[in-house]
Amino acid sequence: MGIVYHTHYIDYFEVARTEALRSHGLSYKSIEDGGVYLLVLDLSTKYSSPARYDDLLEIQCDVSLSESRIRILFEYTIRRKGEEQILVTGHVRLCFFDRERSRPVPAPESVLKFLRD
């Protein structure tokens, strides 16, 4: 069909989330090495217009932390590079989860620093 398959946008969200963290000196690996996983609680995607094969895409990624600091929300807007038209919007809400205690925990200090920067 010449357009990006709908589930690939979720992969794009993950890449944007990973790169947003990395651009502030924080990696998923370092969070997990600290004993904390980020578990997906919910995900939503709204498709407005398709991207086509070979389109260069820009993904805006906005981040906010819940008041309890246990959940973090990443919101995404995808456009063709240099264009204003929104192709796809979405969000992923994740929970910080202590691997050893098997329960939700507040965000580690490294994540709080990322959000302050």
N, CA, C and O atoms as a DFTB+ gen file, in Angstrom:
468 C
 N C O
     1  1       0.816      -1.211       0.000
     2  2       0.000       0.000       0.000
     3  2       0.851       1.262       0.000
     4  3       0.339       2.360      -0.223
     5  1       2.149       1.109       0.249
     6  2       3.019       2.274       0.206
     7  2       2.988       3.150       1.447
     8  3       3.582       4.229       1.463
     9  1       2.293       2.690       2.497
    10  2       2.230       3.477       3.741
    11  2       2.809       2.658       4.898
    12  3       2.919       1.435       4.823
    13  1       3.171       3.358       5.952
    14  2       3.734       2.710       7.130
    15  2       2.640       1.906       7.828
    16  3       1.552       2.417       8.091
    17  1       2.941       0.653       8.124
    18  2       2.009      -0.228       8.819
    19  2       1.728       0.328      10.215
    20  3       2.639       0.784      10.905
    21  1       0.473       0.286      10.618
    22  2       0.037       0.990      11.832
    23  2       0.804       0.614      13.101
    24  3       1.043       1.482      13.941
    25  1       1.192      -0.643      13.265
    26  2       1.874      -1.018      14.514
    27  2       3.302      -0.499      14.588
    28  3       3.881      -0.445      15.672
    29  1       3.879      -0.116      13.451
    30  2       5.251       0.397      13.482
    31  2       5.347       1.710      14.263
    32  3       6.406       2.038      14.797
    33  1       4.250       2.455      14.328
    34  2       4.286       3.708      15.078
    35  2       4.581       3.459      16.560
    36  3       5.212       4.290      17.214
    37  1       4.136       2.343      17.081
    38  2       4.428       2.008      18.480
    39  2       5.929       1.793      18.648
    40  3       6.505       2.187      19.662
    41  1       6.558       1.173      17.661
    42  2       8.022       1.042      17.691
    43  2       8.683       2.417      17.640
    44  3       9.670       2.660      18.335
    45  1       8.138       3.320      16.814
    46  2       8.683       4.673      16.735
    47  2       8.563       5.377      18.091
    48  3       9.469       6.103      18.501
    49  1       7.439       5.159      18.782
    50  2       7.269       5.740      20.120
    51  2       8.392       5.259      21.043
    52  3       8.989       6.048      21.775
    53  1       8.666       3.957      20.997
    54  2       9.696       3.401      21.878
    55  2      11.073       3.979      21.564
    56  3      11.841       4.295      22.472
    57  1      11.379       4.114      20.288
    58  2      12.663       4.710      19.897
    59  2      12.739       6.154      20.392
    60  3      13.770       6.576      20.916
    61  1      11.658       6.911      20.230
    62  2      11.650       8.308      20.686
    63  2      11.837       8.382      22.200
    64  3      12.569       9.238      22.697
    65  1      11.180       7.491      22.924
    66  2      11.301       7.464      24.393
    67  2      12.733       7.141      24.799
    68  3      13.304       7.800      25.668
    69  1      13.303       6.135      24.172
    70  2      14.676       5.730      24.475
    71  2      15.659       6.855      24.165
    72  3      16.566       7.126      24.952
    73  1      15.481       7.504      23.028
    74  2      16.390       8.584      22.631
    75  2      16.195       9.835      23.487
    76  3      17.158      10.559      23.736
    77  1      14.979      10.101      23.937
    78  2      14.740      11.238      24.842
    79  2      15.526      11.029      26.136
    80  3      16.157      11.959      26.639
    81  1      15.488       9.827      26.666
    82  2      16.262       9.520      27.874
    83  2      17.760       9.635      27.584
    84  3      18.503      10.265      28.337
    85  1      18.185       9.021      26.490
    86  2      19.614       9.015      26.149
    87  2      20.157      10.428      25.939
    88  3      21.299      10.712      26.301
    89  1      19.350      11.311      25.359
    90  2      19.815      12.676      25.109
    91  2      20.100      13.438      26.403
    92  3      20.760      14.477      26.389
    93  1      19.600      12.914      27.516
    94  2      19.864      13.510      28.824
    95  2      20.803      12.642      29.660
    96  3      20.874      12.787      30.880
    97  1      21.521      11.741      28.990
    98  2      22.513      10.920      29.667
    99  2      21.935       9.769      30.472
   100  3      22.597       9.253      31.372
   101  1      20.722       9.362      30.166
   102  2      20.059       8.296      30.912
   103  2      19.656       7.196      29.939
   104  3      19.104       7.476      28.875
   105  1      19.927       5.954      30.299
   106  2      19.555       4.845      29.422
   107  2      18.609       3.899      30.156
   108  3      18.592       3.834      31.385
   109  1      17.833       3.178      29.376
   110  2      16.969       2.147      29.962
   111  2      17.817       1.148      30.739
   112  3      17.429       0.699      31.817
   113  1      18.969       0.807      30.189
   114  2      19.849      -0.167      30.841
   115  2      20.251       0.310      32.231
   116  3      20.255      -0.476      33.179
   117  1      20.589       1.588      32.359
   118  2      21.001       2.093      33.676
   119  2      19.842       2.053      34.673
   120  3      20.053       1.802      35.860
   121  1      18.622       2.300      34.197
   122  2      17.454       2.211      35.083
   123  2      17.259       0.765      35.526
   124  3      17.047       0.490      36.707
   125  1      17.333      -0.162      34.560
   126  2      17.161      -1.572      34.887
   127  2      18.297      -2.100      35.747
   128  3      18.072      -2.942      36.617
   129  1      19.529      -1.614      35.517
   130  2      20.661      -2.016      36.353
   131  2      20.448      -1.588      37.803
   132  3      21.008      -2.190      38.720
   133  1      19.636      -0.545      38.010
   134  2      19.289      -0.098      39.353
   135  2      18.151      -0.892      39.972
   136  3      17.693      -0.572      41.069
   137  1      17.689      -1.933      39.273
   138  2      16.657      -2.805      39.821
   139  2      15.234      -2.371      39.535
   140  3      14.292      -2.894      40.131
   141  1      15.067      -1.408      38.617
   142  2      13.731      -0.893      38.320
   143  2      13.403      -1.148      36.851
   144  3      14.193      -0.851      35.956
   145  1      12.213      -1.708      36.631
   146  2      11.695      -1.879      35.273
   147  2      10.647      -0.815      35.000
   148  3      10.042      -0.277      35.927
   149  1      10.438      -0.517      33.743
   150  2       9.344       0.359      33.321
   151  2       8.314      -0.510      32.615
   152  3       8.545      -0.976      31.499
   153  1       7.178      -0.726      33.270
   154  2       6.127      -1.574      32.717
   155  2       5.057      -0.718      32.056
   156  3       4.642       0.299      32.612
   157  1       4.612      -1.121      30.876
   158  2       3.567      -0.392      30.167
   159  2       2.230      -0.622      30.865
   160  3       1.811      -1.761      31.068
   161  1       1.569       0.475      31.228
   162  2       0.229       0.407      31.814
   163  2      -0.842       0.594      30.758
   164  3      -1.830      -0.140      30.729
   165  1      -0.651       1.567      29.898
   166  2      -1.584       1.760      28.795
   167  2      -0.900       2.498      27.660
   168  3       0.107       3.183      27.836
   169  1      -1.489       2.327      26.494
   170  2      -0.938       2.888      25.278
   171  2      -2.105       3.287      24.390
   172  3      -3.097       2.565      24.282
   173  1      -1.973       4.440      23.758
   174  2      -3.027       4.910      22.861
   175  2      -2.374       5.522      21.633
   176  3      -1.340       6.185      21.720
   177  1      -2.999       5.286      20.491
   178  2      -2.502       5.841      19.234
   179  2      -3.671       6.356      18.418
   180  3      -4.690       5.678      18.283
   181  1      -3.522       7.566      17.868
   182  2      -4.547       8.127      16.981
   183  2      -3.884       8.413      15.637
   184  3      -2.893       9.139      15.554
   185  1      -4.449       7.833      14.603
   186  2      -3.912       7.961      13.259
   187  2      -4.722       9.009      12.502
   188  3      -5.930       8.856      12.319
   189  1      -4.057      10.066      12.065
   190  2      -4.742      11.132      11.331
   191  2      -4.459      11.074       9.839
   192  3      -5.338      11.333       9.018
   193  1      -3.218      10.730       9.497
   194  2      -2.813      10.671       8.095
   195  2      -1.595       9.750       8.023
   196  3      -0.750       9.789       8.917
   197  1      -1.486       8.930       6.987
   198  2      -0.385       7.966       6.962
   199  2       0.952       8.577       6.557
   200  3       1.024       9.508       5.755
   201  1       1.995       8.022       7.139
   202  2       3.339       8.281       6.624
   203  2       3.550       7.317       5.467
   204  3       2.985       6.224       5.444
   205  1       4.355       7.726       4.526
   206  2       4.635       6.895       3.353
   207  2       6.070       6.366       3.458
   208  3       6.906       6.923       4.170
   209  1       6.323       5.301       2.746
   210  2       7.674       4.756       2.730
   211  2       8.666       5.842       2.335
   212  3       8.403       6.641       1.436
   213  1       9.780       5.861       2.998
   214  2      10.878       6.798       2.766
   215  2      10.613       8.214       3.264
   216  3      11.454       9.093       3.075
   217  1       9.446       8.461       3.905
   218  2       9.246       9.762       4.551
   219  2      10.240       9.907       5.699
   220  3      10.486       8.951       6.434
   221  1      10.806      11.090       5.851
   222  2      11.586      11.398       7.045
   223  2      10.607      11.934       8.081
   224  3       9.869      12.883       7.817
   225  1      10.606      11.328       9.251
   226  2       9.645      11.690      10.281
   227  2      10.319      12.373      11.451
   228  3      11.464      12.076      11.792
   229  1       9.592      13.291      12.059
   230  2      10.018      13.925      13.312
   231  2       9.025      13.502      14.384
   232  3       7.812      13.521      14.177
   233  1       9.566      13.123      15.525
   234  2       8.713      12.692      16.623
   235  2       8.979      13.593      17.817
   236  3      10.085      13.629      18.356
   237  1       7.955      14.312      18.214
   238  2       8.038      15.133      19.421
   239  2       7.619      14.241      20.585
   240  3       6.618      13.529      20.508
   241  1       8.395      14.289      21.656
   242  2       8.142      13.439      22.819
   243  2       8.104      14.323      24.059
   244  3       9.118      14.908      24.441
   245  1       6.941      14.421      24.685
   246  2       6.782      15.191      25.922
   247  2       6.610      14.214      27.085
   248  3       5.978      13.167      26.946
   249  1       7.184      14.575      28.232
   250  2       7.221      13.664      29.368
   251  2       6.661      14.348      30.603
   252  3       6.946      15.517      30.864
   253  1       5.852      13.598      31.368
   254  2       5.384      14.110      32.660
   255  2       5.294      12.957      33.650
   256  3       5.052      11.809      33.276
   257  1       5.489      13.282      34.893
   258  2       5.485      12.308      35.980
   259  2       4.218      12.481      36.791
   260  3       3.766      13.605      37.009
   261  1       3.639      11.372      37.243
   262  2       2.448      11.456      38.088
   263  2       2.821      12.084      39.431
   264  3       3.989      12.116      39.819
   265  1       1.813      12.575      40.122
   266  2       2.044      13.200      41.426
   267  2       2.716      12.229      42.396
   268  3       3.549      12.631      43.209
   269  1       2.356      10.969      42.308
   270  2       2.934       9.952      43.199
   271  2       4.352       9.565      42.781
   272  3       5.066       8.901      43.532
   273  1       4.757       9.983      41.577
   274  2       6.066       9.667      40.990
   275  2       6.209       8.190      40.647
   276  3       7.317       7.733      40.366
   277  1       5.115       7.433      40.664
   278  2       5.163       6.010      40.342
   279  2       4.946       5.782      38.843
   280  3       5.445       4.810      38.275
   281  1       4.205       6.681      38.218
   282  2       3.890       6.542      36.794
   283  2       4.503       7.700      36.013
   284  3       4.619       8.822      36.507
   285  1       4.890       7.390      34.777
   286  2       5.451       8.397      33.887
   287  2       4.709       8.310      32.556
   288  3       4.434       7.221      32.052
   289  1       4.393       9.469      32.000
   290  2       3.633       9.544      30.760
   291  2       4.494      10.154      29.668
   292  3       5.062      11.234      29.836
   293  1       4.585       9.447      28.543
   294  2       5.262       9.949      27.358
   295  2       4.188      10.194      26.312
   296  3       3.426       9.288      25.975
   297  1       4.123      11.439      25.788
   298  2       3.149      11.791      24.758
   299  2       3.905      12.120      23.473
   300  3       4.936      12.791      23.496
   301  1       3.375      11.638      22.364
   302  2       4.079      11.710      21.090
   303  2       3.247      12.416      20.024
   304  3       2.022      12.298      19.982
   305  1       3.946      13.151      19.168
   306  2       3.361      13.735      17.968
   307  2       4.326      13.439      16.820
   308  3       5.513      13.755      16.894
   309  1       3.800      12.831      15.764
   310  2       4.632      12.467      14.614
   311  2       4.201      13.292      13.406
   312  3       3.019      13.382      13.075
   313  1       5.209      13.896      12.756
   314  2       5.011      14.686      11.540
   315  2       6.073      14.300      10.529
   316  3       7.106      13.732      10.882
   317  1       5.810      14.613       9.272
   318  2       6.882      14.531       8.281
   319  2       7.866      15.649       8.579
   320  3       7.468      16.743       8.978
   321  1       9.127      15.380       8.390
   322  2      10.162      16.373       8.666
   323  2       9.877      17.652       7.892
   324  3       9.675      17.628       6.678
   325  1       9.864      18.779       8.619
   326  2       9.674      20.086       8.008
   327  2       8.234      20.447       7.715
   328  3       7.975      21.507       7.145
   329  1       7.293      19.601       8.085
   330  2       5.880      19.886       7.825
   331  2       5.120      20.053       9.142
   332  3       5.533      19.540      10.182
   333  1       4.024      20.765       9.077
   334  2       3.208      21.018      10.266
   335  2       2.116      19.974      10.481
   336  3       1.675      19.758      11.610
   337  1       1.683      19.331       9.408
   338  2       0.575      18.390       9.513
   339  2       0.926      17.235      10.462
   340  3       1.969      16.595      10.322
   341  1       0.043      16.986      11.416
   342  2       0.219      15.880      12.353
   343  2      -0.272      14.600      11.694
   344  3      -1.396      14.532      11.198
   345  1       0.589      13.586      11.696
   346  2       0.225      12.289      11.139
   347  2      -0.352      11.369      12.207
   348  3      -1.384      10.730      12.005
   349  1       0.330      11.313      13.342
   350  2      -0.046      10.382      14.407
   351  2       0.243      11.036      15.754
   352  3       1.255      11.714      15.926
   353  1      -0.651      10.823      16.693
   354  2      -0.395      11.204      18.084
   355  2      -0.609       9.964      18.947
   356  3      -1.282       9.016      18.544
   357  1      -0.036       9.991      20.113
   358  2      -0.223       8.858      21.011
   359  2       0.436       9.097      22.344
   360  3       1.106      10.105      22.567
   361  1       0.225       8.133      23.230
   362  2       0.899       8.183      24.522
   363  2       1.188       6.776      25.008
   364  3       0.547       5.808      24.600
   365  1       2.165       6.692      25.885
   366  2       2.469       5.467      26.615
   367  2       2.645       5.869      28.073
   368  3       3.450       6.743      28.396
   369  1       1.881       5.218      28.950
   370  2       2.002       5.434      30.397
   371  2       2.693       4.196      30.976
   372  3       2.266       3.062      30.760
   373  1       3.767       4.452      31.712
   374  2       4.550       3.365      32.290
   375  2       4.586       3.484      33.810
   376  3       4.358       4.554      34.373
   377  1       4.876       2.371      34.453
   378  2       4.970       2.316      35.905
   379  2       6.385       1.885      36.272
   380  3       6.935       0.965      35.667
   381  1       6.965       2.541      37.251
   382  2       8.259       2.111      37.779
   383  2       7.996       0.917      38.695
   384  3       7.165       0.991      39.600
   385  1       8.706      -0.176      38.452
   386  2       8.424      -1.431      39.139
   387  2       9.715      -2.016      39.681
   388  3      10.658      -2.260      38.929
   389  1       9.755      -2.243      40.996
   390  2      10.929      -2.808      41.653
   391  2      11.011      -4.300      41.339
   392  3      10.111      -5.071      41.672
   393  1      12.082      -4.678      40.707
   394  2      12.273      -6.066      40.273
   395  2      12.299      -7.043      41.451
   396  3      11.663      -8.095      41.391
   397  1      13.015      -6.712      42.503
   398  2      13.172      -7.633      43.638
   399  2      11.934      -7.712      44.519
   400  3      11.569      -8.792      44.985
   401  1      11.292      -6.579      44.749
   402  2      10.124      -6.565      45.636
   403  2       8.814      -6.802      44.895
   404  3       7.760      -6.944      45.516
   405  1       8.882      -6.845      43.563
   406  2       7.690      -7.073      42.726
   407  2       6.540      -6.142      43.079
   408  3       5.410      -6.566      43.321
   409  1       6.877      -4.848      43.099
   410  2       5.829      -3.860      43.366
   411  2       6.202      -2.514      42.759
   412  3       7.377      -2.244      42.510
   413  1       5.200      -1.670      42.522
   414  2       5.473      -0.321      42.005
   415  2       6.266       0.502      43.023
   416  3       6.098       0.362      44.234
   417  1       7.129       1.356      42.494
   418  2       7.952       2.229      43.337
   419  2       8.030       3.607      42.691
   420  3       7.781       3.743      41.493
   421  1       8.370       4.627      43.467
   422  2       8.587       5.960      42.877
   423  2       9.784       5.952      41.923
   424  3      10.665       5.097      42.014
   425  1       9.794       6.904      41.026
   426  2      10.870       7.036      40.048
   427  2      12.221       7.158      40.736
   428  3      12.339       7.839      41.755
   429  1      13.235       6.506      40.191
   430  2      14.582       6.663      40.734
   431  2      15.079       8.097      40.555
   432  3      14.578       8.840      39.711
   433  1      16.042       8.461      41.340
   434  2      16.605       9.818      41.298
   435  2      17.124      10.170      39.904
   436  3      17.007      11.318      39.476
   437  1      17.692       9.203      39.198
   438  2      18.214       9.489      37.846
   439  2      17.110       9.947      36.915
   440  3      17.348      10.799      36.058
   441  1      15.908       9.408      37.056
   442  2      14.779       9.815      36.232
   443  2      14.285      11.202      36.652
   444  3      13.927      12.018      35.803
   445  1      14.268      11.464      37.948
   446  2      13.870      12.771      38.432
   447  2      14.818      13.838      37.906
   448  3      14.388      14.932      37.540
   449  1      16.115      13.518      37.868
   450  2      17.098      14.457      37.318
   451  2      16.821      14.704      35.842
   452  3      16.893      15.843      35.380
   453  1      16.504      13.645      35.094
   454  2      16.167      13.766      33.676
   455  2      14.985      14.727      33.497
   456  3      14.993      15.558      32.589
   457  1      13.997      14.617      34.340
   458  2      12.809      15.458      34.222
   459  2      13.081      16.915      34.617
   460  3      12.408      17.828      34.137
   461  1      14.058      17.126      35.484
   462  2      14.399      18.503      35.890
   463  2      15.222      19.205      34.831
   464  3      15.160      20.428      34.709
   465  1      16.001      18.442      34.054
   466  2      16.886      19.025      33.010
   467  2      16.114      19.589      31.854
   468  3      16.708      20.107      30.908
